[in-house]
Amino acid sequence: MYFSLITPVPGMEREAAIEWAKGPYEQHQWLWKFLPAEVGTQRDFLFRRRDGENNSPGFYLLSAREPVSISSAWQVHAKPFNPHLTQGQQLGFDLRANPVVTHTINGKSRRDDVVMHKKKQLLAKRGINRWSDWNDADIEKPLLYDLIQESCTHWLDRRSETCGFRLVDSEDGKQLRVDGYLQQRADKKGIRFSTVDYSGILEVVKPELFEKTLFQGIGKAKAFGCGLMLIRRL
């Protein structure tokens, strides 16, 4: 595997901005050009956009093949990625994910944003249809911030076991951070998805399983820049 940072060549930011596509799905298609392969090759990379100084774009890329530059306006910094993981090892991490829950309605499987799903559950319990209709004096309406923290933390915590790690607190008691909840439009067809940024500390429980998680990503919407977990030694 290769871990790469793709950024504009200094002094060529304007030319680079003209070349790259801004939509999440278009970014995915554009980045694929850095990984030339035979027609029909399955996607074998994860990516995440990184905003640099002056909002200059950059991209983290984890790929099975070493990327190559496709333009004089963009530079590729690539290095082999072979993490040496051990049981009990603690690492800092950052993750942009698409937290969703799958459930069944009238015999049909449906996928919902975890925050919206939690809101629907609360509304159904109150017997109302809209968030603005919540006027129950006995039970205070939850803040959106609290819903995001609770539902998104629960989503990642539930997946940690099957992904080979567990979430831990830092030495100063700081817990998992959940920031940047955002609903986005994926393409011109109207496909929508949500993203949230996690940061915190994890402990490796099963090294082989966690390595697989790093290589394959976490959650859905990987074609839209989600699922790549960035790790760092403490």
Secondary structure by P-SEA (a helix, b strand, c coil): cbbbbbbccccaaaaaaacccccaaaaaaaaaaaccccccccccbbbbbbbccccbbbbbbbccbbbbbcccccccbbbbbbbbccccbbbbbccccbbbbbbbcccbbbbbcaaaaaaaaaaaaacccccccccccccccccaaaaaaaaaaaaaaaacccccbbbbbcccccccccccbbbbbccccbbbbbbbbbbbbbbbccaaaaaaaaaacccccccccccbbbbbcc
